[in-house]
Amino acid sequence: MALDLIQARHDRDAPYSQRSFAIDESLHAQLLAGAQPRADYPLLHKMRDYYADTTFLLGELRDLNAELARVAVRCADPAQVRALQDFVEAAFADGDNLYACAD
């Protein structure tokens, strides 16, 4: 079971999207442990509940990527965070939103 980030233009398109990034429990824990203090990472903390859905709008994606860049240096596996950053950058470049969907 993973928290899937799904790239789509609209939420109604998310179930049909072929573009996704799976955040496993380990990566989720690393992201939130590194995203402290919480007030400095408001977007990452939108995903604090691993089993809840949330949305990142196109206008939030640059800030989300900046938060990921700051967290990457604190993570045990920064390569995973960089892969997530690449995914967020691609969604931004395509003009899409990201939908975090819990399985």
C-alpha positions in Angstrom: 0.0 0.0 0.0 1.3 3.4 -1.0 0.3 7.0 -1.1 0.1 7.7 -4.8 0.7 11.1 -6.3 -1.2 11.3 -9.5 -0.6 13.9 -12.2 -3.8 15.1 -13.9 -5.3 18.4 -15.2 -8.5 17.8 -13.2 -9.5 15.5 -10.3 -12.0 13.8 -12.5 -9.1 12.7 -14.8 -6.9 11.4 -12.0 -8.3 7.8 -12.1 -7.3 7.6 -15.7 -3.9 9.1 -15.5 -0.8 7.0 -16.4 1.5 9.4 -14.5 2.0 8.7 -10.9 4.6 8.5 -8.1 4.3 6.0 -5.2 5.3 7.3 -1.8 5.9 4.3 0.5 5.7 4.5 4.2 9.5 4.8 4.6 9.7 7.8 2.3 6.7 9.4 3.8 8.2 9.1 7.3 11.5 10.6 6.0 9.7 13.5 4.4 7.7 14.4 7.5 10.6 13.9 9.9 12.8 16.3 7.8 10.0 18.8 7.3 10.4 20.6 10.6 9.4 23.0 11.9 6.0 22.3 10.5 5.2 25.9 9.8 8.1 26.1 7.3 6.8 23.1 5.3 3.0 23.7 4.9 2.7 21.8 1.6 4.5 18.7 2.7 2.4 18.6 5.8 -0.7 18.5 3.7 0.4 14.8 3.3 0.9 14.2 7.0 -1.9 11.6 7.1 -0.6 8.7 5.0 -4.1 7.4 4.6 -5.9 10.6 3.5 -6.2 12.2 0.1 -5.1 15.7 -0.7 -4.5 18.0 -3.7 -1.6 20.1 -4.8 -2.7 22.7 -7.3 -0.4 23.8 -10.1 0.2 27.1 -8.4 1.6 25.2 -5.3 4.0 23.0 -7.2 7.0 25.3 -7.3 6.8 25.9 -3.5 6.3 22.1 -3.0 9.5 21.5 -5.0 11.4 24.1 -2.9 10.2 22.3 0.3 11.4 19.0 -1.1 14.8 20.5 -1.9 15.2 21.6 1.7 14.1 18.2 3.1 16.3 16.2 0.7 19.5 17.1 2.6 18.0 15.7 5.8 16.8 12.4 4.4 18.5 9.0 4.6 17.8 8.5 0.9 18.0 11.8 -0.9 17.8 10.0 -4.3 14.1 9.2 -3.6 13.4 12.8 -2.8 15.1 13.9 -6.0 13.0 11.5 -8.0 9.9 13.0 -6.4 11.2 16.5 -7.2 11.6 15.4 -10.8 8.0 14.2 -10.8 6.7 17.4 -9.4 8.7 19.4 -11.9 7.2 17.4 -14.8 3.7 18.0 -13.5 4.4 21.7 -13.3 5.9 21.8 -16.8 2.8 20.0 -18.1 0.5 22.4 -16.4 -1.1 19.7 -14.2 -2.1 19.4 -10.6 -1.1 16.5 -8.3 -3.6 14.4 -6.4 -2.4 12.4 -3.4 -4.6 9.3 -3.2 -4.4 6.8 -0.4 -5.0 3.2 -1.5 
